[in-house]
Amino acid sequence: MFDGFEVFDIPTTDSTVHGRRGGNGPPVLLLHGMPETHLMWHRVAPRLAERFTVVATDLRGFGDSGTPPSTPDHAPYSMRRVAEEQVEVMRLLGYDSFAVVGHDRGGRCAYRMALDRPETVTRLAVLDIVPTGDAFGRADMAFCLGFWLWSFLAAPEPVPERLLGPAPEVIVDHMLDGLSEVPDSFPAPIRAEYVAKLSPPETIHAICEQYRAAATLDYQQDEADQVDGGPIAGGHFLPEEAPDETLRHLLPFLA
């Protein structure tokens, strides 16, 4: 898994970012979703590395990346800050501009990066989301029942932290099973790794802070960037479920 990739832990302005790098060619940054880590790209990254320099990272608060202290306004976990940290990591790796592919939470990070730092992002692929502002602005009964985790994880501290802490595997299995009905999309060792990385109390708190930021700062910033219905668009590909389909769409786009 990730054969030929180097592992790194890079200090940033106020934290650290964990990830892997491999391949040769134009740089591409891969950003994961919830409840995953950069491991979600294990079927796609090696094949992209045949044509690109691929960097796959854990977002702030996830996996083995840092969990810096938050603030009352949740700003350290806003997508604006998460995206800026990823830009910092890429610059430290030697890339002033690069393509970005983001799934789920990583997709939100990716489009925020493109909006805030358009000179940095050469190509943008956003998978499996609509913008946070649109999601909250158009929320109805179906959204509330289908995406209740948005409200649950954004609830005031320490309610979600205390409820999630004793059984993180329940959330991981619930979310993964909801993402795909294809057998073996998430093999047992992959699921176990996601559970292990979601288990530390500081990680649970950091992820809750990210969802609190989504319901406040991210929503406000998305709304401020809306122009004629919004400049943000995406597609539906789940790399762990259908790596061939994901690559079929991504390769022409990134070239």
C-alpha positions as CSV (number, residue, x, y, z in Angstrom):
1,M,0.0,0.0,0.0
2,F,1.5,3.3,-1.1
3,D,4.6,1.5,-2.4
4,G,7.3,3.9,-3.3
5,F,5.8,6.8,-1.3
6,E,7.8,8.6,1.4
7,V,6.1,9.5,4.7
8,F,6.4,13.0,6.1
9,D,5.4,15.0,9.2
10,I,5.9,18.7,8.4
11,P,5.8,21.4,11.1
12,T,3.4,24.2,10.2
13,T,2.9,27.6,11.7
14,D,0.9,26.3,14.7
15,S,0.7,22.5,14.2
16,T,2.0,19.6,12.0
17,V,0.7,17.8,8.9
18,H,1.2,14.1,8.2
19,G,1.2,12.7,4.8
20,R,2.9,10.8,1.9
21,R,4.5,11.8,-1.3
22,G,5.4,9.8,-4.4
23,G,5.7,9.8,-8.2
24,N,7.0,12.3,-10.7
25,G,5.4,15.0,-12.7
26,P,3.1,17.9,-12.0
27,P,2.1,18.1,-8.3
28,V,-1.4,16.9,-7.2
29,L,-2.7,17.2,-3.6
30,L,-5.2,14.6,-2.5
31,L,-7.5,15.5,0.5
32,H,-9.6,12.9,2.3
33,G,-13.1,13.0,3.8
34,M,-14.8,12.1,7.1
35,P,-14.2,9.6,8.8
36,E,-11.2,8.8,6.7
37,T,-7.6,9.8,6.5
38,H,-5.1,10.1,3.6
39,L,-5.3,6.2,3.5
40,M,-8.6,6.6,1.5
41,W,-6.4,7.3,-1.6
42,H,-4.5,4.0,-1.3
43,R,-6.0,2.6,-4.6
44,V,-5.8,5.8,-6.5
45,A,-2.6,7.5,-5.4
46,P,-0.1,4.9,-6.8
47,R,-1.8,5.0,-10.2
48,L,-1.8,8.8,-10.3
49,A,1.9,8.7,-9.3
50,E,2.7,7.1,-12.6
51,R,2.1,10.5,-14.2
52,F,2.1,13.0,-11.3
53,T,3.9,13.9,-8.1
54,V,1.2,12.9,-5.6
55,V,0.9,14.3,-2.1
56,A,-1.8,12.8,0.2
57,T,-2.2,14.4,3.6
58,D,-4.3,14.1,6.7
59,L,-6.3,17.2,7.3
60,R,-5.8,19.2,10.5
61,G,-7.5,17.3,13.3
62,F,-7.6,14.0,11.4
63,G,-5.3,11.0,11.3
64,D,-1.7,11.8,12.4
65,S,-1.9,15.5,11.7
66,G,-1.9,17.9,14.6
67,T,-4.8,19.0,16.8
68,P,-3.9,22.5,17.8
69,P,-6.0,24.3,20.5
70,S,-9.2,25.9,19.3
71,T,-10.8,29.3,20.1
72,P,-14.3,30.3,21.0
73,D,-15.1,31.2,17.4
74,H,-13.6,27.9,16.1
75,A,-11.4,29.7,13.7
76,P,-8.4,27.3,13.9
77,Y,-10.7,24.6,12.5
78,S,-12.4,26.7,9.8
79,M,-11.8,25.5,6.2
80,R,-10.0,28.8,5.6
81,R,-7.4,27.9,8.2
82,V,-7.3,24.2,7.2
83,A,-6.8,25.1,3.6
84,E,-4.1,27.7,4.4
85,E,-2.2,25.0,6.3
86,Q,-2.3,22.7,3.3
87,V,-1.0,25.5,1.1
88,E,1.8,26.0,3.6
89,V,2.7,22.3,3.5
90,M,2.8,22.2,-0.3
91,R,5.1,25.3,-0.3
92,L,7.4,23.6,2.2
93,L,7.5,20.6,0.0
94,G,8.6,22.9,-2.9
95,Y,5.3,23.5,-4.7
96,D,4.0,27.0,-5.2
97,S,1.2,25.9,-7.4
98,F,-0.5,22.5,-7.8
99,A,-3.7,20.7,-8.6
100,V,-6.1,19.7,-5.8
101,V,-8.5,16.8,-5.5
102,G,-10.8,16.7,-2.5
103,H,-13.4,14.3,-1.3
104,D,-16.1,15.2,1.3
105,R,-14.4,17.3,4.0
106,G,-11.3,17.5,1.7
107,G,-13.5,18.8,-1.1
108,R,-14.6,21.7,1.2
109,C,-11.0,22.4,2.0
110,A,-10.1,22.2,-1.7
111,Y,-12.7,24.7,-2.9
112,R,-12.0,27.1,-0.1
113,M,-8.3,26.9,-1.1
114,A,-9.2,27.7,-4.7
115,L,-11.4,30.6,-3.7
116,D,-8.9,32.1,-1.3
117,R,-5.7,31.3,-3.2
118,P,-6.5,31.1,-6.9
119,E,-2.9,31.7,-7.9
120,T,-2.0,28.5,-6.1
121,V,-4.5,26.1,-7.5
122,T,-3.9,25.1,-11.1
123,R,-6.8,22.5,-11.3
124,L,-9.6,21.7,-8.8
125,A,-11.6,18.5,-8.5
126,V,-14.3,18.5,-5.9
127,L,-16.0,15.1,-5.2
128,D,-19.2,14.2,-3.5
129,I,-20.3,17.5,-2.0
130,V,-22.2,20.7,-2.5
131,P,-20.8,23.9,-0.9
132,T,-21.3,24.2,2.9
133,G,-23.3,27.4,2.4
134,D,-25.7,25.8,0.0
135,A,-26.1,22.7,2.2
136,F,-27.1,24.8,5.2
137,G,-29.1,27.3,3.2
138,R,-31.2,24.7,1.6
139,A,-31.5,22.3,4.5
140,D,-34.9,20.5,4.8
141,M,-36.3,17.5,6.5
142,A,-34.4,15.1,4.2
143,F,-31.1,16.9,4.9
144,C,-31.7,16.9,8.7
145,L,-32.5,13.2,8.7
146,G,-29.8,12.1,6.2
147,F,-27.0,14.3,7.5
148,W,-27.8,14.5,11.2
149,L,-24.1,14.2,11.9
150,W,-23.6,17.8,10.8
151,S,-25.8,19.0,13.7
152,F,-24.6,16.3,16.1
153,L,-20.9,17.0,15.7
154,A,-21.5,20.8,15.7
155,A,-23.4,20.7,19.0
156,P,-21.9,22.6,22.0
157,E,-18.9,21.0,23.7
158,P,-18.7,18.5,25.4
159,V,-21.9,16.8,24.2
160,P,-20.7,15.1,21.0
161,E,-17.2,14.5,22.4
162,R,-18.6,12.6,25.4
163,L,-21.1,10.6,23.2
164,L,-18.6,9.7,20.4
165,G,-15.6,9.0,22.7
166,P,-16.7,5.6,24.0
167,A,-17.6,4.1,20.7
168,P,-16.0,5.7,17.6
169,E,-16.5,2.5,15.6
170,V,-20.2,3.1,15.6
171,I,-19.8,6.4,13.7
172,V,-17.1,5.0,11.4
173,D,-19.2,2.0,10.4
174,H,-22.4,4.1,10.1
175,M,-20.7,6.6,7.8
176,L,-18.8,4.1,5.7
177,D,-21.8,1.9,5.2
178,G,-23.8,4.9,4.1
179,L,-21.1,5.9,1.6
180,S,-21.2,2.6,-0.3
181,E,-23.2,-0.6,-0.7
182,V,-20.4,-2.3,-2.7
183,P,-18.9,-5.2,-0.7
184,D,-15.3,-4.8,0.4
185,S,-15.1,-1.1,-0.5
186,F,-13.8,-0.6,3.0
187,P,-12.0,-3.9,4.1
188,A,-11.7,-4.6,7.8
189,P,-8.1,-3.4,8.2
190,I,-9.0,-0.1,6.6
191,R,-12.0,0.3,8.9
192,A,-9.9,-0.6,11.9
193,E,-7.3,2.1,10.9
194,Y,-10.1,4.7,10.6
195,V,-11.4,3.8,14.0
196,A,-8.0,3.9,15.6
197,K,-7.3,7.3,14.2
198,L,-10.7,8.7,15.3
199,S,-10.4,7.4,18.8
200,P,-8.1,9.9,20.6
201,P,-10.1,12.5,22.6
202,E,-8.1,15.3,21.1
203,T,-8.9,14.1,17.6
204,I,-12.6,13.8,18.4
205,H,-12.6,17.3,19.8
206,A,-10.8,18.7,16.8
207,I,-13.2,17.1,14.4
208,C,-16.2,18.5,16.4
209,E,-14.6,21.9,16.2
210,Q,-14.3,21.6,12.4
211,Y,-18.1,20.9,12.2
212,R,-18.8,23.8,14.6
213,A,-16.7,26.0,12.3
214,A,-18.7,24.7,9.3
215,A,-22.0,25.9,10.9
216,T,-20.5,29.3,11.6
217,L,-17.4,30.6,9.8
218,D,-17.5,28.3,6.8
219,Y,-21.1,29.0,6.1
220,Q,-20.6,32.8,6.4
221,Q,-17.5,32.7,4.1
222,D,-19.3,30.5,1.5
223,E,-22.2,32.9,1.5
224,A,-19.8,35.9,1.0
225,D,-18.3,34.2,-2.1
226,Q,-21.6,33.4,-3.9
227,V,-21.8,35.0,-7.3
228,D,-24.8,34.2,-9.6
229,G,-25.6,31.0,-7.8
230,G,-22.0,30.3,-6.8
231,P,-18.7,29.5,-8.5
232,I,-18.3,26.1,-6.9
233,A,-19.3,22.8,-8.6
234,G,-18.4,19.1,-8.0
235,G,-18.9,15.5,-9.1
236,H,-19.7,12.2,-7.6
237,F,-16.9,9.7,-7.3
238,L,-15.9,7.6,-4.3
239,P,-12.3,6.7,-4.8
240,E,-12.4,3.8,-2.3
241,E,-15.5,2.3,-4.0
242,A,-14.6,2.9,-7.7
243,P,-10.9,3.8,-8.2
244,D,-11.1,3.1,-11.9
245,E,-14.1,5.4,-12.4
246,T,-12.4,8.1,-10.3
247,L,-9.2,7.8,-12.4
248,R,-11.2,7.9,-15.7
249,H,-12.6,11.2,-14.8
250,L,-9.6,12.7,-13.0
251,L,-6.8,12.0,-15.5
252,P,-8.1,14.1,-18.4
253,F,-9.0,16.8,-16.0
254,L,-5.6,17.0,-14.4
255,A,-3.5,16.7,-17.6
